[in-house]
Amino acid sequence: MADRRLQVFHTVARLLSFTKAAETLHMTQPAVTFQVRQLEEYFNTRLFDRTHNRISLTEAGSRVFEYADRIFDLYADMENSVREMTGEIRGALTIGASTTIAEYMLPALLGDFGTRYPEVTIHLRVSNSDGIVSMVENNTIDLGVVEAPVGNKNLVVEVCRLDHLVAIVPPNHDLAEKESLSIDALLEYPFICREEGSGTREVINEYLSQHCESTLNISMELGSPEAVKGAVEAGMGVSVVSRATVQKELKLDTLRAINLVPTLERPFSFVHQKQKFRLRAMEELLDFARSYCEDHAEEAL
């Protein structure tokens, strides 16, 4: 029996979606369907019930999925044991990161990791924090890095570092010469914010609920830090962003950063499944990322 067939089946069964399995495995959907049908022909029984564009495991499918879980755990255990003997680190990993982290933190981290471990291939997927947590829950990525608290207690969450958020205004703004201010003072002006589901939006909402008496006057909702900065530079409103995202603008004096009182900070966190066995490359990436965060803790992030 071809191992590839079992791997494809296991991914479809885990996600209960041929489409999502195709994306995860970097295959076409017809190719995924073909591999599953090959496995069904091997066992001479249906492994999935397909009704109304939804799929579910048959009794036989559930049995195969149970054994496949155990088989792939043993594969991972075997590979880790051999890699430890040979000292070889190789493989492919998929990381998911929220937008701010993907744009301003991960490029340097993954660049340094790639220099040390050139035989490890990294695939990066970018979404907002809610989307990344969902990918971890569905096992479509090996590791998530998010900028908001994670509510799922079944996932492992490790704080990487703290991120400092600041108010931003254009240089000609009434508040531009302020060194610090309250959130109420900032909200006297039209506010530009990230979309719902963004980690930045979630952290700001939590901060407002604790420290603000004013009503949030949202003038625009935008989907990336770059779009938010551009709108503030154009004089369309004020915002709150990670200080790490405005280093270039502060040097060019196209934006001014103002500290909030009380201080607004949030954790950047690693999120992953509580798997018994992981590829050695995954363990090395986690260890490398932890050390990287410790070594760069005092930088603008």
HELIX and SHEET records of a PDB file:
HELIX    1   1 ASP A    3  LEU A   15  1                                  13    
HELIX    2   2 PHE A   18  LEU A   25  1                                   8    
HELIX    3   3 GLN A   29  PHE A   43  1                                  15    
HELIX    4   4 GLU A   59  THR A   86  1                                  28    
HELIX    5   5 THR A   99  TYR A  104  1                                   6    
HELIX    6   6 LEU A  106  ARG A  116  1                                  11    
HELIX    7   7 SER A  129  GLU A  137  1                                   9    
HELIX    8   8 ILE A  183  LEU A  186  1                                   4    
HELIX    9   9 GLY A  199  HIS A  211  1                                  13    
HELIX   10  10 PRO A  225  GLU A  233  1                                   9    
HELIX   11  11 ARG A  243  VAL A  246  5                                   4    
HELIX   12  12 GLN A  247  LEU A  252  1                                   6    
HELIX   13  13 ARG A  280  ASP A  295  1                                  16    
SHEET    1   A 2 PHE A  48  THR A  51  0                                        
SHEET    2   A 2 ARG A  54  LEU A  57 -1                                        
SHEET    1   B 6 VAL A 120  SER A 127  0                                        
SHEET    2   B 6 GLY A  91  SER A  98  1                                        
SHEET    3   B 6 LEU A 143  VAL A 146  1                                        
SHEET    4   B 6 LEU A 264  GLN A 273 -1                                        
SHEET    5   B 6 LEU A 155  VAL A 169 -1                                        
SHEET    6   B 6 SER A 239  SER A 242 -1                                        
SHEET    1   C 7 VAL A 120  SER A 127  0                                        
SHEET    2   C 7 GLY A  91  SER A  98  1                                        
SHEET    3   C 7 LEU A 143  VAL A 146  1                                        
SHEET    4   C 7 LEU A 264  GLN A 273 -1                                        
SHEET    5   C 7 LEU A 155  VAL A 169 -1                                        
SHEET    6   C 7 ARG A 256  LEU A 260 -1                                        
SHEET    7   C 7 SER A 180  LEU A 181  1                                        
SHEET    1   D 2 PHE A 191  ARG A 194  0                                        
SHEET    2   D 2 ILE A 218  LEU A 222  1                                        
END                                                                             
